[in-house]
Amino acid sequence: IPSGHAVTAATYKSLPYHSIDDFTIIGQAIEFPFVMVTHPEHTIRNIPDLIKAAKERSEPILGGVPGAGTPQHLMLEYFSRLAGIKITVVPFRGGNQALTELLGKRLDFLVDPPVALIGQIKSGALRAIGVTGSKRYAPLPDVGTIADAGFPGFSVTSWMGLVGPAKLPAPIATRLNTELNALIAEPAVVERIHTLGSEPRGGTPDDFKALIAKDIARWTKVIADAGIERI
């Protein structure tokens, strides 16, 4: 399952399943942050610049995301309230549309996974102004985190992991967790995961269950605080 599983649990009023109890949680596999980028001629060059502009500019700060109710959308709602600023979130039907608008200088910035942006950041077509994980993103070591900008502990990442059907026999679940952790530690697999802009994570079923529950609780609160209507 992807991290959107937690977003869905927070976004929908009711689902035909319980987002944790109706699965056997096996383990997390990968994790990656989101990257915030501007066009290279923009005056916003980092997160402090973004906050300053949001507080001082008369016109709204426009932040593009690849869809309403996506993790990127909720991340911006969460960050803007934490920073005490107003960001007008502009949802598109996918990251490519948002990128087109940004390069056309009709957005101030956008948020997307690094794999979708890293090539254009490296070429200079985009400027990375921040990453959303708890630590700096290895391929972009000079780009600060939101935590670096004065928000200790801030971390919003996307993840993927393995679950099975409810009531999967414990020996099978344990074996799958062991095999998953071994697989994502293999050098060739680690290299492939890095190529996709992610980091291998692994851990116990309880670790992954706690992560899912934490994200569901966080996004449920963000949606309530932002006044976003649940589906």
C-alpha positions in Angstrom: 0.0 0.0 0.0 1.1 3.6 -0.6 0.9 6.5 1.8 -2.2 7.6 0.0 -3.9 4.8 2.0 -3.7 7.1 5.1 -4.9 10.1 3.1 -7.9 8.1 1.9 -8.8 7.1 5.5 -8.7 10.8 6.5 -10.5 12.1 3.4 -13.5 9.8 3.2 -16.4 9.9 5.6 -16.8 6.1 5.4 -15.0 3.3 3.7 -16.0 -0.3 3.3 -13.0 -1.4 5.3 -11.0 -0.4 8.4 -7.7 1.1 7.3 -5.7 -0.9 9.8 -7.7 -3.6 11.4 -8.9 -5.2 8.1 -5.3 -5.9 7.0 -2.3 -7.8 8.3 0.4 -5.2 8.5 3.7 -6.8 7.3 6.2 -3.9 6.9 7.4 -0.7 5.3 9.5 -0.9 2.2 10.5 2.6 1.0 10.1 6.3 1.9 10.8 9.5 0.1 10.2 13.2 0.8 8.5 15.7 -1.4 10.4 18.6 -3.0 9.2 22.2 -3.3 10.5 23.9 -6.5 10.2 27.3 -8.2 11.2 28.5 -11.6 14.9 29.6 -11.6 14.1 33.3 -12.0 11.8 33.5 -9.0 12.8 35.6 -6.0 11.9 32.8 -3.6 15.0 30.8 -3.2 14.3 28.8 0.0 11.7 28.2 2.7 12.4 31.4 4.7 11.9 33.4 1.5 8.6 31.6 0.9 7.4 32.4 4.4 8.6 36.1 4.1 6.8 36.5 0.7 3.6 35.0 2.1 3.6 37.5 4.9 4.6 40.5 2.9 3.2 40.2 -0.6 -0.1 41.7 -1.4 -1.0 39.0 -4.0 -1.5 35.4 -2.9 1.3 32.8 -2.9 0.2 30.1 -5.4 1.4 26.5 -4.7 0.7 23.8 -7.3 -0.1 20.3 -6.4 -1.1 17.3 -8.5 -4.7 17.0 -7.4 -7.0 18.0 -4.5 -6.8 15.8 -1.5 -3.4 14.4 -2.4 -0.6 14.1 0.2 1.1 17.2 -1.4 -2.1 19.2 -0.9 -2.5 18.2 2.7 1.2 18.8 3.3 0.8 22.4 2.2 -2.2 22.9 4.4 -0.3 21.5 7.3 2.8 23.6 6.6 0.9 26.8 6.0 -0.9 26.6 9.4 2.3 25.6 11.2 4.1 28.6 9.7 1.1 31.0 10.2 1.0 31.9 6.5 -1.6 31.8 3.7 -0.8 29.7 0.7 -3.4 29.3 -2.1 -3.2 25.7 -3.1 -3.9 25.2 -6.8 -4.7 21.5 -7.6 -4.1 20.2 -11.1 -4.8 16.9 -12.8 -1.4 15.5 -12.4 2.1 16.9 -11.8 2.8 17.6 -15.5 0.1 20.3 -15.6 1.4 22.0 -12.5 4.9 21.9 -13.9 3.8 23.5 -17.2 2.1 26.4 -15.2 5.2 26.8 -13.0 7.5 27.1 -16.0 5.1 29.5 -17.5 5.5 31.6 -14.3 1.9 31.3 -13.4 2.6 29.6 -10.1 5.1 30.5 -7.4 6.1 27.0 -6.6 4.9 23.4 -6.7 5.3 20.2 -4.7 6.0 16.7 -6.1 8.1 13.6 -5.5 11.8 14.1 -6.3 11.8 11.4 -9.0 9.5 13.7 -11.1 11.7 16.8 -10.7 15.3 15.8 -10.0 16.4 15.9 -13.7 15.2 19.4 -14.2 16.6 20.6 -10.9 20.0 19.2 -11.8 19.8 20.9 -15.3 18.9 24.2 -13.8 15.4 24.3 -15.3 13.9 24.3 -11.8 15.2 25.5 -8.4 14.6 23.4 -5.4 13.7 25.5 -2.4 13.0 22.8 0.2 12.4 19.2 1.0 9.7 17.9 3.4 11.5 15.0 5.1 13.2 15.1 8.6 16.7 15.3 7.0 18.2 16.6 3.8 17.6 14.5 0.7 20.9 12.9 -0.4 20.7 13.8 -4.1 20.1 17.5 -3.2 22.4 18.0 -0.2 22.4 21.8 -0.4 18.6 22.1 -0.2 17.3 22.7 3.3 14.4 21.0 5.0 11.3 22.7 6.4 12.7 21.6 9.8 15.9 23.5 9.0 13.8 26.7 8.5 12.7 26.7 12.1 10.2 24.0 12.4 12.0 21.2 14.4 10.5 17.8 13.9 8.6 18.7 10.7 8.5 15.6 8.5 6.1 14.7 5.7 7.1 11.8 3.5 5.5 9.4 1.2 5.9 5.7 1.8 5.0 2.3 0.5 4.8 -1.0 2.4 3.4 -4.5 2.4 0.2 -5.7 3.9 -1.8 -8.9 3.6 -5.4 -9.9 4.2 -6.8 -9.7 7.7 -6.0 -12.7 10.0 -3.0 -13.8 8.0 -1.4 -16.6 10.1 1.4 -15.1 12.3 4.2 -17.4 11.0 3.4 -16.3 7.4 3.3 -12.6 8.4 6.6 -13.0 10.3 8.3 -14.8 7.3 7.1 -12.1 4.9 8.4 -9.3 7.1 11.8 -11.1 7.4 12.0 -11.6 3.6 11.0 -8.0 2.9 13.7 -6.6 5.2 16.3 -8.9 3.6 15.2 -8.0 0.1 15.4 -4.2 0.5 18.9 -4.6 2.1 20.3 -6.3 -1.0 22.7 -3.9 -2.8 21.1 -4.2 -6.2 17.7 -3.5 -4.7 19.0 -0.6 -2.7 20.5 0.8 -5.9 17.2 0.5 -7.8 15.3 2.1 -4.9 17.8 5.0 -5.0 17.3 5.3 -8.8 13.6 5.8 -8.1 14.4 8.7 -5.7 13.5 6.7 -2.5 15.2 5.2 0.5 14.8 1.6 1.8 13.2 1.6 5.2 12.1 -1.8 6.5 11.3 -2.4 10.2 8.8 -4.4 12.2 5.0 -4.7 11.5 4.4 -2.6 14.6 6.7 0.1 13.2 4.7 0.2 10.0 1.3 0.1 11.8 2.3 3.0 14.0 3.4 5.0 10.9 0.0 4.4 9.2 -1.9 5.3 12.3 0.1 8.5 12.9 -0.5 9.6 9.3 -4.2 8.9 9.5 -4.5 11.0 12.7 -2.4 13.8 11.3 -4.3 14.1 8.0 -7.6 13.8 9.7 -6.7 16.8 11.9 -5.3 18.8 8.9 -8.6 18.2 7.0 -10.6 19.4 9.9 -8.5 22.4 10.6 -8.5 23.4 7.0 -12.2 23.0 6.6 -11.8 20.6 3.7 -15.1 18.8 3.1 -14.7 15.0 3.5 -15.9 12.9 0.6 
